[in-house]
Amino acid sequence: MNNHLIVPFLMGQRRDGLCRLKELDEHTWDVLALSELHKTEIEDSYEKLRIMGSIYYGLSEKIKKLVGIGLVPISISGDCVSTLGVLAGLQKAGKQPDRILWLDAHGDFHTWKTSLTKYIGGMPLAMLVGRIDQHEKHRDAVESMLWEIGVTPYPEKRIILSDARDLDAGEKEALESSEITVCGVSDILKNLDSGESIYIHWDTDVVDAEAETPALKYHVKKGPKYSEIEALFKNISREKIVAISVSAWHEEKDLENKAAKACLRVLKSLEDILC
């Protein structure tokens, strides 16, 4: 069974351009493409949540099977909400990680109460630890999605978030009052204990590489370079990695596949460890 997965969706919206990865890499990539889900634009946030529930339930079942036969799943999707499916799959397989390492220029720790934009893509880490609030209809929609995926809340104290250099006020306050460890890339290894099982989630926008890869989403200055992420991954070689997920770039803007190739290059530093 193949452990390389492409999930060609962004907030429930089809993004088949991600499948170009299959032509760029030496590995065989399986595509989690549900034929009945073909909309490329969805306006209603509740419909997005409903569709994401279906997509990431499917991802969780795939992850469960891969982990069950001893493989380390590597998935690339259009958004960070996919982490709910990956974690659910690990939990279903009885392999919940000791630690989650979340690499992101942003906190992804908004709830409906703190978010001004109500953008679901700014909420997945909060959802991952069970933080749901505000309007009853919103709460019901989120809880329905989490229930369908089959994920249960993960302990905040076991999460390392790096480097989250772009936070909104309410999000910053929520993170500061949480048990999540927030640190720079250079301090990650200090916060890992030897022998811990780790699920690594890498949002590609954590790097400061607008000139090199302009198709990355939500550029934020003063962040790590690709080389720093590669060095970090190589230094995690002594740890036990149980899953890797990647939140991708704007595939429709990556006309020369610069972001895709950069991502694959960085992933190779992890794959070398797993071989």
Secondary structure, 3 states (H helix, E strand, C coil): CCCEEEECEECCEECHHHHHHHHHCCCCCEECCCCCCCCCCCCCHHHHHHHHHHHHHHHHHHHHHHHHCCCCCEEEECCCCHHHHHHHHHHHCCCCCCEEEEEEEECCCCCCCCCCCCCHHHCHHHHHCCCCCCCHHHHHHHHHHHHHHCCCCCCHHHEEEEEEEECCHHHHHHHHCCCCEECCHHHCHHHCCCCCEEEEEEEHHHCCCCCCCCCCCCCCCCCCCHHHHHHHHHHCCCCEEEEEEEECCCCCCCCCCHHHHHHHHHHHHHHHHHC
